[in-house]
Amino acid sequence: MVAQRRQPRPGQRQRLRLAVASGLAVVVWSLRWLWPLQWLPGWVVLLVGLWALLELAALLLVPRRWN
């Protein structure tokens, strides 16, 4: 017997991208007071937050569903 490769559930990768983007945005924003992260310009923090919002919008507006 050959083991069948399990397919990821629809939307699983989309939710994972949203979780990564949101987590990164929170980490960057909350650790701005640390010395190395103080060198990050504000537009970098804004871009990470924007990325998280775009992932959320994509998940809400165009969710991946079963075929």
C-alpha positions as CSV (number, residue, x, y, z in Angstrom):
1,M,0.0,0.0,0.0
2,V,1.1,3.5,-0.8
3,A,0.4,6.1,1.8
4,Q,-1.6,9.0,0.4
5,R,-0.3,12.4,1.0
6,R,-2.7,14.4,3.1
7,Q,-3.9,17.6,1.5
8,P,-4.0,20.7,3.7
9,R,-7.5,21.9,4.4
10,P,-8.7,24.8,2.3
11,G,-7.7,28.1,3.8
12,Q,-5.2,26.6,6.1
13,R,-2.2,28.3,4.3
14,Q,-4.2,31.5,4.2
15,R,-4.8,31.5,7.9
16,L,-1.2,30.6,8.6
17,R,0.0,33.6,6.5
18,L,-2.5,35.8,8.5
19,A,-1.2,34.5,11.8
20,V,2.5,35.1,10.8
21,A,1.8,38.6,9.5
22,S,-0.3,39.5,12.6
23,G,2.2,38.0,15.0
24,L,5.1,39.8,13.3
25,A,3.3,43.1,13.4
26,V,2.6,42.7,17.1
27,V,6.2,41.7,17.9
28,V,7.7,44.5,15.9
29,W,5.3,47.1,17.4
30,S,5.6,45.9,21.0
31,L,9.4,45.6,20.9
32,R,10.1,49.0,19.4
33,W,11.5,50.2,22.7
34,L,14.4,47.8,22.5
35,W,17.6,49.4,21.3
36,P,18.2,47.5,18.0
37,L,14.5,47.9,16.9
38,Q,14.6,51.6,17.6
39,W,16.5,51.9,14.3
40,L,13.6,50.6,12.3
41,P,11.9,53.5,10.5
42,G,8.2,54.0,11.1
43,W,7.4,53.0,7.5
44,V,8.8,49.5,8.1
45,V,6.4,49.0,11.1
46,L,3.6,50.5,9.0
47,L,4.3,48.1,6.1
48,V,4.3,45.0,8.4
49,G,0.9,46.2,9.8
50,L,-0.4,46.9,6.4
51,W,0.6,43.4,5.3
52,A,-1.3,41.9,8.2
53,L,-4.4,43.9,7.3
54,L,-4.2,42.8,3.7
55,E,-4.0,39.2,4.7
56,L,-7.0,39.7,6.9
57,A,-8.9,41.4,4.1
58,A,-8.0,38.5,1.7
59,L,-9.2,36.0,4.3
60,L,-12.5,37.7,4.8
61,L,-13.2,38.7,1.2
62,V,-11.8,35.8,-0.8
63,P,-11.6,32.7,1.5
64,R,-10.2,29.5,0.0
65,R,-13.0,27.0,-0.1
66,W,-13.4,23.4,-1.2
67,N,-13.6,22.9,-4.9
